[in-house]
Amino acid sequence: MATRVPAQDGKGDLARLLATEERLEQMVARARLEAERMVAEARAQAAAHDAATGAELDRAVREMSDRVARDQAQRAAALATARAAEAARFDSISDAQIAELARYVVRRVIGGVAEPA
């Protein structure tokens, strides 16, 4: 430990101590203000980031919903087209062809016969 030589005038040391304490209090006050400013700035940045992220998420959800709706509409249209084609194909079978196929199935079930011509 360093030993201190007592000053001739004790008031000078006290004045220096009080001045140092005053400067330290001012430094602490400035540091607190700076810390409060930094915290407020960080909070504002976080709020802005949250808002931007929320907006981006909303946009992505809208885009996904639109794409799903378009895909569903395209698939529904493709199914309707395929169903119409199948219906047209079955509707194109004549009554004579149906009767001939029915006779073939009955003969096939009853006894083995050659396939129709």
MOBEL-V793620 format. One record per residue. N is the residue number from 1. SS is DSSP state (a for helix, b for strand, c for the rest). PHI is phi in degrees with one decimal (NA if undefined). BURIAL is b if it has 24 or more other ideal C-beta (glycine too) atoms within 12 Angstrom, else e. Layout:
<<N;SS;PHI;BURIAL> <N;SS;PHI;BURIAL>>
This chain:
<<1;c;NA;e> <2;c;-80.0;e> <3;c;-96.2;e> <4;c;-106.7;e> <5;c;-85.4;e> <6;c;-61.7;e> <7;c;-74.5;e> <8;c;-68.3;e> <9;c;-117.6;e> <10;a;-65.1;e> <11;a;-68.4;e> <12;a;-66.2;e> <13;a;-66.3;e> <14;a;-64.2;e> <15;a;-64.1;e> <16;a;-62.6;e> <17;a;-62.2;e> <18;a;-65.0;e> <19;a;-65.6;e> <20;a;-63.8;e> <21;a;-61.8;e> <22;a;-61.9;e> <23;a;-63.2;e> <24;a;-64.5;e> <25;a;-63.4;e> <26;a;-65.3;e> <27;a;-63.4;e> <28;a;-64.2;e> <29;a;-63.1;e> <30;a;-64.3;e> <31;a;-64.5;e> <32;a;-63.8;e> <33;a;-60.9;e> <34;a;-63.7;e> <35;a;-63.3;e> <36;a;-63.0;e> <37;a;-62.8;e> <38;a;-65.1;e> <39;a;-65.0;e> <40;a;-62.9;e> <41;a;-64.3;e> <42;a;-63.3;e> <43;a;-63.5;e> <44;a;-63.7;e> <45;a;-64.4;e> <46;a;-65.4;e> <47;a;-64.5;e> <48;a;-64.1;e> <49;a;-64.1;e> <50;a;-60.6;e> <51;a;-64.0;e> <52;a;-65.1;e> <53;a;-64.7;e> <54;a;-62.6;e> <55;a;-64.8;e> <56;a;-64.4;e> <57;a;-63.9;e> <58;a;-59.9;e> <59;a;-63.0;e> <60;a;-64.4;e> <61;a;-65.6;e> <62;a;-61.1;e> <63;a;-61.5;e> <64;a;-64.4;e> <65;a;-62.4;e> <66;a;-62.1;e> <67;a;-65.2;e> <68;a;-63.2;e> <69;a;-62.6;e> <70;a;-63.6;e> <71;a;-61.3;e> <72;a;-62.5;e> <73;a;-64.0;e> <74;a;-65.0;e> <75;a;-65.8;e> <76;a;-62.9;e> <77;a;-65.4;e> <78;a;-64.9;e> <79;a;-65.0;e> <80;a;-64.8;e> <81;a;-65.0;e> <82;a;-64.2;e> <83;a;-62.5;e> <84;a;-64.3;e> <85;a;-65.5;e> <86;a;-62.9;e> <87;a;-62.6;e> <88;a;-64.7;e> <89;a;-63.8;e> <90;a;-68.7;e> <91;a;-67.5;e> <92;c;-79.4;e> <93;c;-74.5;e> <94;c;-76.3;e> <95;a;-60.7;e> <96;a;-64.3;e> <97;a;-66.1;e> <98;a;-64.4;e> <99;a;-63.5;e> <100;a;-63.3;e> <101;a;-65.1;e> <102;a;-64.8;e> <103;a;-61.8;e> <104;a;-61.9;e> <105;a;-62.2;e> <106;a;-63.7;e> <107;a;-62.1;e> <108;a;-65.9;e> <109;a;-70.9;e> <110;a;-72.7;e> <111;c;-162.6;e> <112;c;-66.3;e> <113;c;-131.0;e> <114;c;-67.2;e> <115;c;-70.0;e> <116;c;-65.2;e> <117;c;-79.7;e>>
